[in-house]
Amino acid sequence: MAASAAPELVFLTGPQRGRRAVIMGDKAVLGRSDETDIQASEQYVSRRQMQFTLMPEGWVVENLSSRPIRINGKKYKRKKQVLLETGDLLGIGVSTEILYVAPGDDPQAALQAYHLDGQLTEQDAQSPPPPPTAPAESGGEPPKTPPPEPEGPETKRLDHVDQQQRSRKRRRYLVFTAVYLLGVLALVLWLSTSSGDNSIDSGGRPAVLSKEQIEDALTAPRREALHTAMARNQLKKARRYYADRHAAPDSLYRCVKAYKLAQAYSGRQSPPTVLDSDHLTSAEEELIDRVFNRYTNAWYLERQHLWEEAHEAFGELLVTVPEHDPNDPAYAFVENVKAHRAYINRHMSREN
């Protein structure tokens, strides 16, 4: 098979075994949602599991989900980025494994190398240990050490793979450092641009939250004393809210909060069943996307001095996230939204 000008993903295991997907453009999202660029059919994969992005150093994969991804057997949590090379094995969900093939490389050759690696690993595991060396008789000559056998192609190949792995780690470290520095530079530039707005009054404009800050506020765990009956009650509420998660503007948030309370009262780190875990992940992802999009739109209206529209947009966020408990992590987000509404009210009163 001829080499492709774009990266290619080869599904090795799982329900899509044998399928291939080519990454088109400079960015692609893989997940279970119908809106993703590359769809995964396994039910334990998140709606938006990971994103492939073309960087100056090459293609980078980032975990977008609270569920970890596996790269060459190592787990990576949300927001982690890894520079990819041909032969990297990506694991998602429970049973799906994907072989990454870089642009310009032959997928068939990458598959053959993958299978050869498996054969070499099996041979190493099955090969018997060398026989023990017989002790030298007293007064006799010490046993002669046989001359080393010449290195075969497999030995050279394994040495070459080891060198490639060390080189890959160095490149990944450099890429992560560059990405981090670029992120810091972008943040500094953004803050300098925002602080230069002459429309800021003497009270100061409220802070603008990033998507990561919003995500942390909405998904941070609760802390409660253990209470079995309350845990069961909250779990029932969570399941009911999930079934009707689109019935009301606040249903998604109430679903996520009920799941978090059920975990807190039970002392568990995750929901009791795989299905509940899948529902919580799905609800969290949808809630974060919805809240962040509405928050961004409200802030844009505020920047354009469209005060009435901005006031209404921030008000819709208070309906979407109806949190009144100061002990809940989401309350910090609600306070920020209220601060923006108060800021807008001051401008509206001046103009009137």
N, C-alpha and C positions, 0 to 999 in steps of 0.2 A: 504494500500500500504506500502511496506517495505521501511525503511529508506535507503537513498542513501549514498555511501561513498564519493560522490562529491556534490558540491553545485548544487541546482536545481532552475531554474527560471520558474515561472508559469505565463503566460500571462492572466491577468484577464479581460482586456478591450482592445479595439482597433481591427484592422483587423486580428490580430493573436490570438484572444480570444480563450482560451482553449488549446493552444499549450504549450508544456513544453520543456525546453532545459536544458541539463546537462553540466556544465562547466568542460571540460576535461583539464588536465594538471594544471600548476600553474599560468596560465595567459590566459585570453581570452578577445577579443575585440568584442563589440556588436555595430552594426550599419547597415546602409542601403547598404553598399558596398558589392559586391560579394566576396571580399577578407577577410571579417571579419569572426571570428569564429562563431558568432551567428548573424544571419541576422534578421533585422527588416524590415517589409514591408511598414510601414507607411511612406508616402512621406515627412512628416515634421521632420523625424528623420535624423540626420546627417549621413554622410557616415561612419564616425568613431565617434560614440556618446560617449561611455564610455568603460572603461577597468576594468576588475576584476582581482585582483592580490592577490595571497596568501602571507601573511606576517606572521611573528612569532606570532602576536597577533590574527590573523584570516584573513578572506577575506575582502579586501578593494576595494571599487569602486571609480574610478576617472573619472571626466568629461573631455573628450578629445576635446570637441567641444565648439564653441562660443555660442551655444545654451545651456541654462541651463538645468539641470536635476532636478527632484523633488524627495526628499526622505522623506517619511512620511509628505508630504505637504510643506516641506521647500525647497526653490530653492538653487541650488549650481552652481556656475559659473565654467568656464574652470579651470582645474588644481586642483580643490578642491577634497579632498579625504575623504571618510567616511568609518568607520569600520561597517560592516554589521552584522546583527543578524537575525535569523529566525523571519519572520513576518514583516520585513521592506518592505515598499511599494515604488517601484521605478517608477517614472513617466517620460516618454520621449515623444517628439513630442507633439501632441495636445490631443490625446485620448488613448495612450498606457500606461497601468499600469501593472507592473510586481511584483509579490510576490517573495521575496527571501527566500529560504529554505537552511539553513546551512547543512554541511555534518553531517550525523548521525541522522538528524531529519526527521520525517515522513511528506512528503508533504501533505498527506490527513489531518493529524492532524493540520498542519499549515493553510490549507484552512478552516477547521472547526472553528479554532480560529479566523481567519479573518472575517468569516461570523458572528460569535458570537459577535465580537466587533461591527460590523455594527448594529446588532440587539439591543445591549445595548445602542448604541448612539441614535438610533431611539426612544427607550423607554424613554431615558432621555429627548429627545426633545419634546416628546408627553405627558409626564406626567404633570398633572395640578399642579399649585402651591398649597401649603398647605393653608387651610382656615384660615382666620385671627382669632386671639384669642379674645374672648369676654372680654371687660373690666370688672374688678371686681366692684360689687356694693359697694356703700359707706357703711362702717360699717360692711360689710360682710367679710367673709374669703377670702383671695387671692386664685385664682384658683390653684389647685394642678397640679404640673407638672407630666405628665404621665411618668412612668419608661421607660428608653430607650429600644427599641426593640433589641433583639439579632441580631448580624450581620449575614446576610444571605450569601450564597455562592457567590452571585454577588458582594456584597460589599467587601468581602475579596479578590475576584479576581481583582477588580478595584484597591484596595490598593496594591496588588501584582504587577499589571502592572505599577502603579506609581513608585514603588520602582525600578522596572526593568528599567524604563526610566531614573531615576536619576543615577542608576548604569551605564547604557549605556553611558550617557553623560560623566561621569568620565573616563570611559575606552577610549572613543573617544579622550578626551583631552590628555590622556597619550600617545595614539598611535600617534596623530598628533605631539606631542612634540618629540617623538622618531624618527619619520620620518624626521622631520625638522633637528634634530641633526645629524642623519645619512647623510642627504643630505649635510649639512655643512662640515662634516668630509670627505665625498667623494670629495667635491670640493677642500678642502685643500690638500688632497692627490694627486689629479689630477694636481693641480697647482705646487706642489712641484716636481712631476715627470716631468712635462713639463719644468720647469725652470732648471732642471738638465741636459738638453740636451747640449752636448758640441759643437753641430753644430751651435749654435746661434752666429751670428756675432756681431760686435761691435754696429751695428745699432739696434740690437734686432729684434727678430721674431715678426711679427704682432700678435695681439690677435686672439684667436680662439673663434668664436661665438658659443654659445649654441643654441639648437633648439628654446628655449624660446625667445632668443634675435633675432633670425632670424624671428620668428613668429611675434614678436612685430614690427619689422621694416617693414614687408610686409603688416601687417593688421592695423597698427595705422591709425586713421582717419586723413583726411586732414582738413585744416582750410581755408575757402574761404568766401568772401563776398557773401551775398545772390544775386542770379541771376537766375531768373526763366527760361529764354531761355537757358542759359548754362546748367542748371540742366536737362532740357529735352534733349538737345543735347548729354550730357554725358550718360544719361540713354539709349538712342538709340545705342550709341557706345558700351556700356556694353553688351546689349542684342545681338548685332551683334558679338562681340568678343566671347561671351559665346557659341553661335551657332557654331563658327569656332575655338573653344578653342584649338583644336589639329592640326590646320592647319599650325601653325608656332610656333617656339620655344618661342616667346614672347607673344603669344596670351593670355595665362592664366594671366600673369601679367597685360597686358593692360586691360583685362576684370575687374580684381579686382580694378585697379586704376580708371577706368571709373566709376565703381559703387561708389567708395569712393568720387570721385569728384561730382557725381550726388547728393549724400547725403549732401556734404558740401555746394553746391550751393543752395540746396533746404532748408537747415536748419533742415533736418530730421536726426533722430538717426538710422534709418534703411531704407531699400529700400521701395518703395511705395506699392508693392504687396507681398503676401506670396510667389508667384512663384519666384519673383526677389530675395527675401531673401534666398530662397532655393538655387538658382543659385549662389548667392554670397558666401554662406557658402560652397557649393560644390567646387567652384573655389578656394577659400582660402585654403581649406584643401588639395586639390590636388597640389596647388602651393607650399605650405609649405613643403609637403612631397618630392616633386621633387627637390626643391632648397636645402633642408637639406641633402638629399641623395647625391646630386652632390657635395655639399660643403664638406661633410665628406670624400667623395672619393678623392677630390682634395687635402684636407689636409693630407690624408693618403699618397698620392703620394709624397707630399712635405716632409713628415717625412722620407720617404724611400729614399730621395735624387734623386728621378726620376724627374729631373727638367723639362725636355721637356714635359713629360706627365702631370705633375702638372700645368705647365704654360698653356697648352691647356685646361685642365679641368677647371681652374679658368676663362679662357677666355670664355668658354661655359656659365658660370654663368652670365657674362656680357651681353650675348645675351639673356639669359632667363629673366634677370631683367635689361632692358635697361633704367635705370633711370638717367637723367642728371640734374634734378632740385634739387639744394641744399636744397630747402625748403620741399622736400618730405621726409617723415620718412625713405623710402627705400634707400635714398641716402647714409645713414650711412653704410648700408650693402655693397653698391657698392664701397664705399671708402675702406672698409676692404678688399674686393676682390682685388682691385687695389693695395693695400699695399702688399698683398701676392704675386702678380705678380711682383712687384718691388723687393721684397725680393728674389724671385726666379731668376729674371734677374741678380742680383748681383752675385749669385752663378754660374750661367751659364757663365757669363763673366770671372769669375776667372778661371773656368776650361778650358775655351777656350784660 
